Amino acid sequence: MRNNLIKIFIGYHKPDFLIKSNIFEPIFLGREIYTQETKDGYITDSGFSFLSENMLQDNIGFNISHLNRYFCELTGIYWIWKNYSNLYNLDYIGFMHYRRHFISKDLSSFLKLDSDARYSYIINKIDYTYIKYINDFLKDKIECDLIIPYMFDFKKSLFHEINIEEFFCRQHGLTNASFKTLEYIIKYKYPDYYDIFIEFSKGTAYYPCNMFIMKKELFCKYCTFLFDIMFSLFDIFEEMLKNLDSLWEKRNLAWISEFVSTLFFLKYIRDNHNNVEFLPISFVQ
């Protein structure tokens, strides 16, 4: 991406080490409902000050910040799509999490895999040397249309002999109705994706975390596809989600969104297989 303008947004829902540079732009997720409990508890006054003073806010302008407990990082991705003032001056747009980052294949060879899923590479502590490393690596060393994580294959990582539908229903408490509704939407609104959906649902792997770096034009197409489907699902399941007591279960649609992202990526890979690069991701303990 040398000589291209790139901005990679870093999603935060609580205070942590600030990742900010010429290409990294942190964004506070769920700003509109920051007084409500998160999966990690409540945000303190000092934590709120840190998040408000050091990063973009996802409740400015045209936004869905109030849906963060259902959509998680999608409220940030939506905000970028609809509001980032320099969007159309950029060549590439990316999204990572405050604890999950793209890293080089060379670096991953020196790191340990997480002991549970055996997928992410463990970083014990972030420092400015690490930030400079991933900043320079992502800015100067990658040249393609789309960058996404390697697939997470739970058959290999977790030794589960189940398919995608069974895994998400069992792991995240999703109902079969949620999955079948997604299938219906794909079949009738996006029939050119339906064969990919059927093959994907029988498999054991997906692209996790809604992490990416992609060309601006592709990002806009991705968001159009992603949010059309996600809003359709939310309209159907809104009352059910609001009546759930568990914050974990309220995030059902956020996990389904990883399905939707995977479908978009799979189709793009099928049609443009030479313009995609896969990278390992780190996880900061």
N, C-alpha and C positions, 0 to 999 in steps of 0.2 A: 504494500500500500504506500510505498515511497512516493512522495510528491502529491499524495491525495489528502484531502481533508477528512479526518475521522474523529468521531466523538463516541465514546463508550460510556454509557450511563451505568452507575452503580447503585442498586437499590438498597435502601436502609429502612428498616422498620423500628430500629432502636439504635442508641448511640454505640459507636465502636470506632476503631482506628479509621481516621479519615483518609479515604483514597481519592485524591484530587490532583490533577496534573493538566498538562496541555491537551491531553486526549480523554482523561477520566473526569466525568462529571457526576457527583453524587446527587441522588434525589431521595427525598423523604417520602416514603410510601404510607398512605393512610393518614395524611396530615389532617384531613377534615374530621376524623374521629379519633384523634390521638388520645383523648381522655378515656376511651374505652379500653378494656383489657385486650392485650395481644396474646399470642400463644406463649410469650415469654413473660407475661405479667403486665404491670402498668408502667408507663413512661413517667419518670420523675420530672420535677420542674427543671432541674439542671440538665437532664437528658433532652427535654423538649427544647431548651435554649440552644443546646449544641446542634440539634437537628435543624432548628429554624434558622440559625445564623450561618451555617456552613454549607448549605446545599439547596438545590431547587426544591420546590414544594409541589406536590401533585394535586393540590386543590385550587390552583390558580387557573383562571380561564375556563375553557370547556373541559370538564373533567368528570371522573367517576370515582374520586377519592373515597366517597362515602361507601363504596362497595368493596373496600379493601379486605375486609374480613372474609369475603366470599371469593374475591379475585386475586388476592395477594399481589404479586409483582405486576400483574396485568394493569393495575391502576397507574403504575409508572410508565409502562410501555404505551398505554393509551395517551397519557399526558404528553409524552414525547411526540407522538404522531400528530396530535391536535394543536399543540401549543408552543413547542420549542421554536424560538424566534429565528434561529439560524439553520433550521432544518434543511431548507432548500439551497443553502450554501455548502452543505456537506456532500461528500462523495460516499462515505460509509457511516453507518449507524450501528452501534452495538449495545448489548445489555448483558451485565453480569450482576452478581450479588456481592454484598459486602464480605461474605465468607467463602464465596465460590468464584474462581477466576480461571480464565484460559491460561495455560502455561505451555511451554515448549515441550516437545517430546524428549529433548535432551535433559531438561530439568527433571522430568518425571522419572527418568532412569535412576536418579539419585534419591528419590523420595519413597516412603513406605505407603502402601495402599491402606485405606481405612479397613479396620478389622471386621466390620459388620458386612457391608455390601461389596467390599473389595473392588471399588470403582474409582473413588476420588483419591487424590494424592495428598497426604497430610502435611500441612504447614503448621508448625507449632506456634509461631508468632509472626505477625506482620511487622516489618520495619521499612524505613525509607529505601533501603537497598533493594528489598523485594519489590516495592512499588516501582522503583526506577527500572528494574529488570523487566517486569511485565509491560510497563509503559513502552520501553524501547523495543521490546520484542514484537508487540502487537502493532506498533506504529511503522516499523521499518522492515519487518521480515516476512510479512504475509501478503500475497498478491493473488486474490481470487475474488469471485463474486459473493460467495457465501462461506462462512466459517461457523461450524457448530460442534458440539461435543461428540466424542465417540458415543455410539449407542450403549445404553445400559441394558445388558442382557441378564435378567434375573435368573435365568436358567443356569448361566455360568457363574454369576456372582452369588446368588442365594440358594442355588440348587433346588429351585422350585420347579416341579414338573407340571406347570400350569401355563395357560396362555394369557395374553394381555388382558382380556376381559375378566378372567378369573382372578388374576393378580390384583387388579385395581379394586375389584369388589371386596376381596379378602383383606387387602393391605390397608385400604383407606375407607372402608365402610360404604363405598358407593353401591347404589342399588342397581340391579339389572335394568330397571326402567331408565336410569340415567344413560346407560350405555346404549340401549336400544333406541332411545330418543336421539342420541347423537347419530346413530346409524341412519335413522329416518331422515334427519336433516341433511346428511351428506348425500343420501340416495336421491332426494328430490330437489335439493337446492344446488348441489355440486356433483352431478352424476359422473363427471370426468374424474372424480376422486374415488368413486365407489369401489372400483376394483382394487385400488390401493388400500382402502379401508378394510375390505374383506380379508385380504392377504395379511395386513398388519394385525388385525384382531386375532388371527390364528397363530401369530408369532409370539416371541418371548422377549422382544427388545423394543426400546423406544429412545428418543432423544430427550434427555431430562433437563429440568431446571429452566426452560424457556430462555436459554442463553444463546446468543448469536452475535455475529458481526456480518453485516450484509450491505450491499449497495443500496443507496437511498431509494431508488425506484423499486427495488425488490422489497424493501422494508415497508413501503406504502401498500404494495400488493398483499404482503403478509398480514398487515394490520387489518386491511379490508376483509380478508378471508377470516382471520381469527375472530375479530370482534362481531362480525355478522353472526357467526355461529354461537359465540359465547353469550351474546345478548338474547338470542333465540332460546338458548338453554335456560338462561336466568329468568326470562319471562314465564317459562313453564314451571320452574322449580322454586320460584321466589318464596312463596308462602311456606313450603316445606322447609327451606333453608332457614328462614327467619324463626321458625318454631323449634329448631334444634338447640339444645342446651350446650352441646359440646363445640368448642371453638375448632377442634380438630375436624369434626364432621362438617362444619360450616364451610370448610375449605374444599369441599368436594369438587366444585366447578374449577377451582384453580388446578387441581390434579388432572381433571379432564382436559384442561387447556393444553397440557403437555401432549395429550393425544392429538389435539387439533394442530398444534405446531408440528408434530411429527409427520402428520399427513401432508402438510404443506411442504415440508423439507423433502419427504420421500418423492413427491411428485416432481419437485424441482431437480432432485438428483437424477431421477429417471430421464428427465428431458434435457438436463444440462450437466451430465456427469463429470465433465472435465473442469468445471468451474467451482468445485466445492472442495474445501479442506476440512479435515477433522482434527480436533485437538483434545488432549487430556485436560481435565480440570482439577484444580486444587480445592481443598477444604480446610479452612482455618479453624483449628480447635479452640 
